[in-house]
Amino acid sequence: MGSNGSASDVKADAKQSLRVGVVGAGVMGSNHARVLAGLPGTTLVGVVDPLPAHRTRATELTGCRTFANLDELIAEGVDAVTIAAPTHLHHEIALACIAHNIHVLVEKPIASSVEEGQEIVAAAARAGVTLMVGHVERFNPAVAAIKQAISGEDILSIAITRVGPFPPRMSNVGVVIDLAVHDIDLIRWFTESDIVEVQPQLSSAVAEREDIALLQFRTASGVLAHINTNWLTPFKARNVTVATRGKYVMGDLLTRQVTECFGFKPDGSYSMRHLPVGHDEPLRAELIAFLHAVRSGGIPAVTGDQGVASLEIAIRCLETPARPAAAASARKGPRRVVG
Ligand SMILES: NC(=O)c1ccc[n+]([C@@H]2O[C@H](COP(=O)([O-])OP(=O)(O)OC[C@H]3O[C@@H](n4cnc5c(N)ncnc54)[C@H](O)[C@@H]3O)[C@@H](O)[C@H]2O)c1
C-alpha cells in the first residue's frame, strides 16, 4: 500500500507549490475546496460547477474563483484536480483531466461501473499521472488506530456497522454503492487480501433501491467479514470490531474511541485498554496524502486498482441473485411510512 504522507511531508513539500482545482461544488466538493484552500504549498485555482448557486457558495466559503465548466479550469493551468461531481460523471471528467496530464483524485466510488473504473486506471497509467480514490475512511484516525492494533495479528473476523437515517438528498444509488463500498475497502485494507466470496442480503423497505443490506464476505486469506448498513436507523452509527487470534479490537468511528481486549487467559480473564487515537480531519489527511503522491510520484495511499476492486465487490453484491426461498419472502413493496 502507498505512503499516506503527513503534515510534515506537506511542509517539506511546500516549496513546490501545486495548482489544484475542484470539480463539483456540492457537499463533498465544498469540503475539498475548504481544505485545499488552507493547505500550505497549494494554490486553489478554482472550483467547477454548472450550478450558479453552488459556485457562489464555493466563493463565499473559500474566496476562490469558480468556473461553469471543466475546460475553463483547465485553461487556467492546474497540476491536479479532485473530482467530487456525481458518480456517473467521474469517468468522463477523469478521462478529460488525464488527457491533459492532470493528476486526479476521484471521490468514491471510482466510477459507475467496473469497466469505467478500469478505463480511468488504464488512462492514468498511460499518461503517467497520479490517480487516487477518495476512500476517506482510511484516513479516519480511529480506523488508523484499528489498522495499527491488528498489524501482524492473525485476523479471524471483521464486523462493520454503518447505519443512519436517509440522506437529505437521495442520489440514484442505494446503500451498497453509497455506504458499504467504504467498508468493503476497509475489509480489503485491514486484511490486505481480496474478497473471494460474497453473500448479500438486500431489502428495499422505503426507497426504490436497496436501503438495507447485510453483506457477508470471505477473503482469500480466510477472514470472515460482515457489513450491516442501512438508511433506516434514526441515528448515525459507525462501528468496527475485529477478532484476531490474540485480540478483540472495537472502534467507534464517530466518537473515535478504540479499545482492545488482549491477554486472554484460560480462566476467562483478559486485559483491556483504550488506544491512543489522533485528531486529524480525515479529508485533510486524504488530500495531503494525494498531494504528497503527486509531488513524490509515489504510489498513492488508495490506488485506482483498489478503488475498482471495491466497486467490483459492491456491484457483485447487487448482482448476486437472491436464492428462490429468499426471493419468495422478499418484500412486496415499500413499507408504509407512518405519519
Ligand atoms: N468520501 C465520502 O465520504 C463521500 C461522501 C459523500 C459523497 N461522496 C462522493 O462524492 C461525489 C459527490 O457527492 P456529493 O454528495 O457531494 O453530491 P452533490 O450532489 O452534493 O454534489 C455534486 C456536485 O457536482 C455538480 N456537478 C454536476 N455536474 C457537474 C459537472 N459536469 N462538472 C462539475 N460539477 C458538476 C453538481 O451541481 C453538484 O454541485 C459522489 O461521487 C459521492 O459518491 C463521497
The ligand as a MOL file (V3000), in Angstrom:
LIG
                    3D

  0  0  0     0  0            999 V3000
M  V30 BEGIN CTAB
M  V30 COUNTS 44 48 0 0 0
M  V30 BEGIN ATOM
M  V30 1 N -15.8640 10.0740 0.6280 0
M  V30 2 C -17.0500 10.2640 1.1780 0
M  V30 3 O -17.2630 10.0320 2.3560 0
M  V30 4 C -18.1540 10.8010 0.3240 0
M  V30 5 C -19.2830 11.3590 0.9270 0
M  V30 6 C -20.2690 11.8970 0.1110 0
M  V30 7 C -20.1350 11.8310 -1.2780 0
M  V30 8 N -19.0350 11.2520 -1.8170 0 CHG=1
M  V30 9 C -18.9000 11.1720 -3.2890 0
M  V30 10 O -18.6690 12.4840 -3.7910 0
M  V30 11 C -19.3390 12.6450 -5.0380 0
M  V30 12 C -20.2780 13.8440 -4.9300 0
M  V30 13 O -21.2150 13.5990 -3.8950 0
M  V30 14 P -21.9550 14.8040 -3.1420 0
M  V30 15 O -22.6670 14.1770 -2.0010 0
M  V30 16 O -21.0310 15.9290 -2.9030 0 CHG=-1
M  V30 17 O -23.0160 15.2050 -4.2800 0
M  V30 18 P -23.7000 16.6140 -4.5150 0
M  V30 19 O -24.8910 16.3430 -5.3570 0
M  V30 20 O -23.8580 17.3590 -3.2300 0
M  V30 21 O -22.6170 17.4220 -5.3720 0
M  V30 22 C -22.3160 17.1610 -6.7170 0
M  V30 23 C -21.9920 18.5000 -7.3730 0
M  V30 24 O -21.4930 18.2770 -8.6890 0
M  V30 25 C -22.0370 19.2650 -9.5380 0
M  V30 26 N -21.9440 18.8470 -10.9340 0
M  V30 27 C -22.8870 18.2500 -11.7100 0
M  V30 28 N -22.3920 18.0850 -12.9510 0
M  V30 29 C -21.1310 18.5890 -12.9600 0
M  V30 30 C -20.1260 18.7110 -13.9480 0
M  V30 31 N -20.3160 18.2650 -15.1810 0
M  V30 32 N -18.9650 19.2880 -13.6010 0
M  V30 33 C -18.7570 19.7350 -12.3430 0
M  V30 34 N -19.6630 19.6340 -11.3620 0
M  V30 35 C -20.8390 19.0590 -11.6700 0
M  V30 36 C -23.4520 19.4540 -9.0340 0
M  V30 37 O -24.0110 20.6830 -9.4690 0
M  V30 38 C -23.2240 19.4270 -7.5320 0
M  V30 39 O -22.9150 20.7070 -7.0280 0
M  V30 40 C -20.0460 11.3170 -5.3260 0
M  V30 41 O -19.2220 10.5520 -6.1540 0
M  V30 42 C -20.1540 10.6600 -3.9670 0
M  V30 43 O -20.1670 9.2450 -4.0250 0
M  V30 44 C -18.0560 10.7710 -1.0600 0
M  V30 END ATOM
M  V30 BEGIN BOND
M  V30 1 1 1 2
M  V30 2 2 2 3
M  V30 3 1 2 4
M  V30 4 1 4 5
M  V30 5 2 4 44
M  V30 6 2 5 6
M  V30 7 1 6 7
M  V30 8 2 7 8
M  V30 9 1 8 9
M  V30 10 1 8 44
M  V30 11 1 9 10
M  V30 12 1 9 42
M  V30 13 1 10 11
M  V30 14 1 11 12
M  V30 15 1 11 40
M  V30 16 1 12 13
M  V30 17 1 13 14
M  V30 18 2 14 15
M  V30 19 1 14 16
M  V30 20 1 14 17
M  V30 21 1 17 18
M  V30 22 2 18 19
M  V30 23 1 18 20
M  V30 24 1 18 21
M  V30 25 1 21 22
M  V30 26 1 22 23
M  V30 27 1 23 24
M  V30 28 1 23 38
M  V30 29 1 24 25
M  V30 30 1 25 26
M  V30 31 1 25 36
M  V30 32 1 26 27
M  V30 33 1 26 35
M  V30 34 2 27 28
M  V30 35 1 28 29
M  V30 36 1 29 30
M  V30 37 2 29 35
M  V30 38 1 30 31
M  V30 39 2 30 32
M  V30 40 1 32 33
M  V30 41 2 33 34
M  V30 42 1 34 35
M  V30 43 1 36 37
M  V30 44 1 36 38
M  V30 45 1 38 39
M  V30 46 1 40 41
M  V30 47 1 40 42
M  V30 48 1 42 43
M  V30 END BOND
M  V30 END CTAB
M  END
